[in-house]
Amino acid sequence: MIATAVPPGTGPDTALESVGIALARLGDLARARSLAGQLLEKGQRYAASAILGAVAAAQLAAGDRDSSAATRSSLEICDAGIQTWSKLLDDADEHLQSACVELLLAVRPRLSWNTVPPLTVALARRGEFPLAAEILLARLSFFDATMQTVGVLAHLAPDAAALARLVDDAHAIGDPALAAGALAQIALAGDDRAFRLALTALRESKKLDRDTASKWARIATDLSVAASVRIHPEAVPLMHWALSLVDTHDEPTLLSRRVQALAAAGRLDAAREAMATVPAGFARADAAATVTCHYPQDGASELVLMAADGIPAGRAEWIPRLAGRLAAAGDEPRFYRLLQPGAESFAGACRMCPGLARLHPEHAPAIVDALRSRLGQPAPVPRC
């Protein structure tokens, strides 16, 4: 797999960044730091920071707090390092996930719209539900990211009291569409009060410019799914109304949201059917990645394979990301079905290595040696 050549148009710095992060995850921290140094000498501070972020997380996961702090102070971790910690929450082992949570909490004021959701999900899964909800609701921004994450928190709520507080907090959001979207997601977790509040907001929505209409259409989609689960006759027409609000350009995103909503409601058979209606590409990949990351019910892995088919671009990023979900779930047969398409480029091959090592930890040293050899550094000679 590692022997794949770097294809035309693939930047060497991107490939080195991928290799560096993979080496850090596999435990070869010295070589990862060396790659970061090479990138710094070339002025590639962002890529170097991404690698150093992975190194710092690996050091902390191993219990070496002093080295982790030194790594972070040697180069002020910029947004690339923070993004690395966020991405490692997806499919890393328990120790590395805990380290990334700690590191992200340490830079909490700097978290962005795409780093807050995975952190809050990780916190909720660790039993820190109040802190997760506090962080999410304090950094509301992008509509989709907020809705999806509130929905995940609703499914992870430890008891009825926690879910009721989440409903209250969502209802108090100042933006009507954002509040209704969050409530619709909570409704998918089975909360009837959230359903009624979101449905009332939907009926009272007046301003339907293009952007607002798209948001309300997605809310209607989620409420339609929630209604079909609990048989609310008054919500049956919502899906047809929702589809009438969006143009063809927005439709893949709306269909993707429906897949996520069906899976969130535990209706995986319906989610598989809906996935077939989402055009192949990023909308389908995003739906599957979200479903398998947030709602790992039995059978959700099939959605990953459906999403992987026909991704037209960005395969080196998306296929390994989807494969990582399968590795995290221990789904070896389906992981191997994505091995070849995920390793079509050198950067993609490097991103597939941590998943491969996770499924076969006994081969991790050989994988590290393969990465080293591709970088022109001979593998160490075994001692007798």
C-alpha positions as CSV (number, residue, x, y, z in Angstrom):
1,M,0.0,0.0,0.0
2,I,2.8,2.4,0.9
3,A,4.5,1.9,-2.4
4,T,1.9,4.0,-4.1
5,A,3.6,6.8,-6.0
6,V,2.8,10.4,-5.4
7,P,0.5,11.4,-8.3
8,P,0.8,14.5,-10.3
9,G,-0.7,17.5,-8.6
10,T,-0.3,16.1,-5.1
11,G,1.9,18.6,-3.1
12,P,4.9,17.0,-1.4
13,D,4.2,19.1,1.7
14,T,0.7,17.7,2.0
15,A,2.1,14.2,1.7
16,L,4.7,14.9,4.4
17,E,2.1,16.2,6.7
18,S,0.0,13.1,6.3
19,V,3.1,10.9,6.9
20,G,4.1,12.9,9.9
21,I,0.6,12.5,11.5
22,A,0.5,8.8,10.7
23,L,4.0,8.3,12.2
24,A,3.0,10.1,15.4
25,R,-0.1,8.0,15.8
26,L,2.0,4.8,15.2
27,G,4.4,5.9,17.9
28,D,7.4,7.0,15.8
29,L,7.6,10.4,17.4
30,A,11.2,11.2,16.6
31,R,10.7,10.8,12.9
32,A,7.4,12.8,13.1
33,R,9.3,15.6,14.8
34,S,12.0,15.4,12.1
35,L,9.4,15.9,9.4
36,A,7.9,18.8,11.2
37,G,11.4,20.4,11.3
38,Q,11.9,19.9,7.6
39,L,8.6,21.6,6.9
40,L,9.5,24.5,9.2
41,E,12.7,25.0,7.4
42,K,10.7,25.3,4.2
43,G,8.4,27.9,5.8
44,Q,5.5,25.4,6.0
45,R,4.4,26.4,9.5
46,Y,0.8,25.2,9.1
47,A,1.8,21.7,8.1
48,A,4.5,21.5,10.7
49,S,2.0,22.5,13.4
50,A,-0.4,19.8,12.3
51,I,2.3,17.2,12.8
52,L,3.5,18.6,16.1
53,G,-0.1,18.6,17.3
54,A,-0.3,14.9,16.7
55,V,3.1,14.4,18.5
56,A,2.0,16.4,21.5
57,A,-1.2,14.3,21.7
58,A,0.7,11.1,21.4
59,Q,3.1,12.1,24.2
60,L,0.3,13.1,26.5
61,A,-1.5,9.8,25.7
62,A,1.6,8.0,26.8
63,G,1.7,9.9,30.1
64,D,4.7,12.1,29.2
65,R,3.2,15.5,30.1
66,D,6.5,17.3,30.2
67,S,7.4,16.3,26.7
68,S,3.9,17.1,25.5
69,A,4.2,20.6,27.0
70,A,7.6,21.1,25.5
71,T,6.4,20.1,22.0
72,R,3.6,22.6,22.3
73,S,5.9,25.4,23.5
74,S,8.6,24.7,20.8
75,L,6.2,26.0,18.3
76,E,3.0,27.8,19.2
77,I,0.4,25.3,18.0
78,C,-1.7,27.2,15.4
79,D,-5.1,26.2,14.1
80,A,-3.6,23.2,12.2
81,G,-2.6,21.6,15.5
82,I,-6.0,22.2,17.0
83,Q,-7.6,20.7,13.9
84,T,-5.4,17.6,14.3
85,W,-6.6,17.1,17.8
86,S,-10.2,17.4,16.7
87,K,-9.8,14.9,13.8
88,L,-8.1,12.4,16.1
89,L,-11.2,12.3,18.2
90,D,-12.9,10.5,15.4
91,D,-11.2,7.1,15.3
92,A,-8.2,7.2,17.7
93,D,-7.9,4.8,20.6
94,E,-9.2,5.7,24.1
95,H,-5.9,7.1,25.5
96,L,-5.3,9.3,22.4
97,Q,-8.9,10.5,22.5
98,S,-8.6,11.5,26.2
99,A,-5.4,13.3,25.4
100,C,-7.0,15.3,22.6
101,V,-10.0,16.2,24.8
102,E,-7.6,17.6,27.4
103,L,-5.6,19.5,24.8
104,L,-8.7,21.0,23.2
105,L,-10.2,22.1,26.5
106,A,-6.9,23.9,27.2
107,V,-7.4,26.0,24.1
108,R,-11.2,26.3,24.5
109,P,-11.4,30.1,23.6
110,R,-9.8,29.3,20.3
111,L,-12.1,26.5,19.2
112,S,-13.9,27.0,15.9
113,W,-17.2,25.9,14.5
114,N,-15.7,22.6,13.2
115,T,-13.7,21.7,16.3
116,V,-16.5,22.3,18.9
117,P,-18.9,19.6,17.7
118,P,-16.4,16.6,18.0
119,L,-15.2,17.8,21.3
120,T,-18.7,18.1,22.8
121,V,-19.6,14.6,21.5
122,A,-16.4,13.2,23.1
123,L,-17.2,14.8,26.4
124,A,-20.8,13.5,26.4
125,R,-19.6,10.0,25.7
126,R,-17.2,10.3,28.6
127,G,-20.1,11.2,30.9
128,E,-19.4,14.9,31.1
129,F,-22.7,15.9,29.6
130,P,-23.2,19.3,31.4
131,L,-19.8,20.5,30.2
132,A,-20.5,19.3,26.7
133,A,-23.8,21.1,26.5
134,E,-22.3,24.3,28.0
135,I,-19.4,24.4,25.4
136,L,-21.7,23.7,22.5
137,L,-24.4,26.3,23.4
138,A,-21.8,28.9,24.2
139,R,-20.3,28.7,20.7
140,L,-23.3,28.5,18.4
141,S,-22.5,29.5,14.8
142,F,-23.0,27.3,11.8
143,F,-26.5,25.9,11.4
144,D,-25.7,22.3,10.3
145,A,-22.9,21.8,12.8
146,T,-25.0,23.0,15.7
147,M,-28.1,20.9,14.8
148,Q,-26.1,17.7,14.3
149,T,-24.3,18.0,17.5
150,V,-27.3,18.9,19.6
151,G,-28.9,15.8,18.2
152,V,-26.0,13.6,19.2
153,L,-26.1,15.1,22.7
154,A,-29.8,14.4,23.0
155,H,-29.1,10.7,22.3
156,L,-26.3,10.7,24.9
157,A,-28.3,12.4,27.6
158,P,-27.8,10.4,30.8
159,D,-31.4,10.9,32.1
160,A,-34.7,12.6,31.5
161,A,-33.6,15.6,33.6
162,A,-30.6,16.2,31.5
163,L,-32.7,16.0,28.3
164,A,-35.2,18.4,29.7
165,R,-32.4,20.9,30.4
166,L,-31.2,20.5,26.9
167,V,-34.7,21.3,25.6
168,D,-34.8,24.4,27.7
169,D,-31.4,25.6,26.5
170,A,-32.2,24.9,22.9
171,H,-35.6,26.7,23.2
172,A,-33.8,29.8,24.6
173,I,-31.4,30.2,21.6
174,G,-31.9,33.6,20.2
175,D,-31.9,32.7,16.5
176,P,-35.4,31.2,15.7
177,A,-34.2,28.8,13.0
178,L,-31.2,27.7,15.0
179,A,-33.5,27.1,18.1
180,A,-36.0,25.1,16.0
181,G,-33.3,23.1,14.3
182,A,-31.8,22.1,17.7
183,L,-35.3,21.2,19.0
184,A,-36.0,19.1,15.9
185,Q,-32.9,17.1,16.5
186,I,-33.8,16.6,20.2
187,A,-37.3,15.5,18.9
188,L,-35.5,12.7,17.0
189,A,-34.3,11.4,20.3
190,G,-37.9,10.9,21.3
191,D,-38.7,14.1,23.2
192,D,-42.3,15.1,22.6
193,R,-42.0,18.6,24.1
194,A,-39.1,19.4,21.8
195,F,-41.2,18.2,18.9
196,R,-44.1,20.4,19.8
197,L,-41.9,23.5,20.3
198,A,-40.1,22.9,17.0
199,L,-43.4,22.3,15.1
200,T,-44.9,25.5,16.6
201,A,-41.8,27.5,15.5
202,L,-42.0,25.9,12.0
203,R,-45.6,26.9,11.6
204,E,-44.9,30.5,12.8
205,S,-41.9,31.0,10.4
206,K,-42.6,33.9,8.1
207,K,-39.5,35.1,6.5
208,L,-38.5,32.6,3.8
209,D,-35.6,34.1,1.8
210,R,-33.4,31.5,0.1
211,D,-31.0,31.0,3.0
212,T,-33.8,30.9,5.6
213,A,-36.0,28.6,3.5
214,S,-33.2,26.1,3.2
215,K,-32.8,26.0,7.0
216,W,-36.6,25.6,7.7
217,A,-36.7,22.9,5.0
218,R,-34.1,20.9,6.9
219,I,-36.0,21.4,10.1
220,A,-39.1,20.1,8.4
221,T,-37.2,17.1,7.2
222,D,-36.1,16.2,10.6
223,L,-39.6,16.8,12.1
224,S,-41.1,14.6,9.4
225,V,-38.8,11.7,10.5
226,A,-39.6,12.3,14.1
227,A,-43.3,12.4,13.3
228,S,-43.1,9.1,11.4
229,V,-41.4,7.5,14.4
230,R,-44.1,8.6,16.9
231,I,-47.0,9.0,14.5
232,H,-47.8,12.7,14.6
233,P,-50.4,13.1,11.8
234,E,-50.1,16.9,11.8
235,A,-46.6,16.6,10.6
236,V,-47.2,14.3,7.6
237,P,-47.3,17.1,5.0
238,L,-44.0,18.7,6.2
239,M,-41.7,16.6,4.0
240,H,-43.4,17.7,0.8
241,W,-43.4,21.3,1.9
242,A,-39.7,21.0,2.8
243,L,-38.7,19.7,-0.7
244,S,-40.6,22.6,-2.3
245,L,-38.5,25.2,-0.5
246,V,-35.1,24.2,-1.8
247,D,-33.8,24.4,-5.4
248,T,-31.8,21.6,-7.1
249,H,-28.5,22.9,-5.8
250,D,-29.5,22.5,-2.2
251,E,-31.3,19.2,-2.6
252,P,-28.3,16.9,-2.0
253,T,-27.6,18.6,1.3
254,L,-31.3,18.2,2.3
255,L,-31.3,14.5,1.3
256,S,-28.1,14.0,3.3
257,R,-29.8,15.5,6.3
258,R,-32.7,13.1,5.9
259,V,-30.3,10.1,6.0
260,Q,-28.7,11.4,9.2
261,A,-32.1,12.1,10.7
262,L,-33.3,8.6,9.9
263,A,-30.2,7.0,11.4
264,A,-30.5,9.2,14.4
265,A,-34.0,7.8,14.9
266,G,-32.7,4.3,14.7
267,R,-34.3,3.5,11.4
268,L,-31.3,2.2,9.6
269,D,-33.2,0.3,6.9
270,A,-34.9,3.6,5.9
271,A,-31.5,5.4,6.1
272,R,-30.0,2.9,3.6
273,E,-32.9,3.5,1.2
274,A,-32.6,7.3,1.6
275,M,-28.8,7.1,1.1
276,A,-29.4,5.7,-2.4
277,T,-31.3,9.0,-3.3
278,V,-28.3,11.2,-2.3
279,P,-26.1,12.0,-5.3
280,A,-22.7,10.4,-5.1
281,G,-20.2,12.9,-3.8
282,F,-19.5,14.9,-0.7
283,A,-23.2,15.1,0.5
284,R,-23.4,11.3,0.6
285,A,-19.9,11.0,2.2
286,D,-20.8,13.5,4.8
287,A,-24.0,11.8,5.7
288,A,-22.3,8.4,6.1
289,A,-19.4,9.9,8.1
290,T,-21.8,11.6,10.5
291,V,-24.0,8.6,10.9
292,T,-21.2,6.1,11.6
293,C,-19.4,8.5,13.9
294,H,-22.3,9.6,16.0
295,Y,-24.7,6.7,15.7
296,P,-22.7,3.5,15.6
297,Q,-25.7,1.1,15.5
298,D,-25.3,-2.4,14.0
299,G,-25.5,-2.1,10.3
300,A,-24.4,1.5,10.0
301,S,-21.1,0.4,8.3
302,E,-23.0,-0.4,5.2
303,L,-23.8,3.3,4.8
304,V,-20.0,3.9,4.7
305,L,-19.5,1.7,1.8
306,M,-22.4,3.3,-0.1
307,A,-20.9,6.7,0.5
308,A,-17.5,5.6,-0.6
309,D,-18.8,4.7,-4.1
310,G,-18.6,7.5,-6.5
311,I,-16.8,10.2,-4.5
312,P,-15.5,12.3,-7.4
313,A,-12.8,14.3,-5.7
314,G,-11.0,14.5,-2.4
315,R,-10.7,10.7,-2.2
316,A,-7.4,10.9,-0.3
317,E,-9.2,12.8,2.5
318,W,-12.7,11.2,2.5
319,I,-12.0,7.5,1.9
320,P,-9.5,7.2,4.8
321,R,-11.8,9.2,7.0
322,L,-14.7,6.8,6.3
323,A,-12.3,3.8,6.6
324,G,-11.2,5.1,10.0
325,R,-14.8,4.8,11.2
326,L,-14.8,1.1,10.2
327,A,-11.5,0.5,11.9
328,A,-12.7,2.1,15.1
329,A,-15.7,-0.2,15.0
330,G,-13.5,-3.2,14.4
331,D,-15.2,-3.9,11.1
332,E,-12.2,-5.4,9.3
333,P,-13.9,-6.9,6.2
334,R,-15.4,-3.6,5.2
335,F,-12.2,-1.7,6.1
336,Y,-10.4,-3.8,3.5
337,R,-13.0,-3.1,0.9
338,L,-11.9,0.6,1.2
339,L,-8.2,-0.1,1.4
340,Q,-7.5,0.1,-2.4
341,P,-9.6,3.2,-3.2
342,G,-8.3,4.9,0.0
343,A,-4.7,4.3,-1.0
344,E,-4.8,5.5,-4.6
345,S,-2.5,8.4,-3.6
346,F,0.5,8.6,-1.3
347,A,-1.3,10.9,1.1
348,G,-4.3,8.7,1.2
349,A,-2.2,5.6,1.8
350,C,-0.5,7.3,4.7
351,R,-3.9,8.2,6.2
352,M,-5.0,4.6,5.9
353,C,-2.1,3.3,7.9
354,P,-3.4,4.2,11.5
355,G,-6.6,2.2,10.8
356,L,-4.6,-0.7,9.5
357,A,-2.4,-0.6,12.6
358,R,-5.4,-0.4,14.8
359,L,-6.9,-3.6,13.3
360,H,-3.5,-5.3,13.4
361,P,-1.4,-3.9,16.2
362,E,1.1,-6.7,15.8
363,H,2.0,-5.3,12.4
364,A,2.4,-1.6,13.6
365,P,6.2,-1.7,13.6
366,A,6.2,-3.0,10.0
367,I,3.9,-0.2,9.0
368,V,6.2,2.3,10.5
369,D,9.2,0.8,8.7
370,A,7.3,1.0,5.4
371,L,6.6,4.7,6.0
372,R,10.3,5.3,6.9
373,S,11.5,3.5,3.7
374,R,9.2,5.6,1.5
375,L,10.8,8.7,3.0
376,G,14.3,7.5,2.2
377,Q,15.2,6.5,5.8
378,P,16.2,2.9,6.2
379,A,14.4,0.8,8.7
380,P,16.4,-0.1,11.8
381,V,18.3,-3.3,11.7
382,P,16.7,-5.8,14.2
383,R,18.9,-6.7,17.1
384,C,19.7,-10.4,17.7
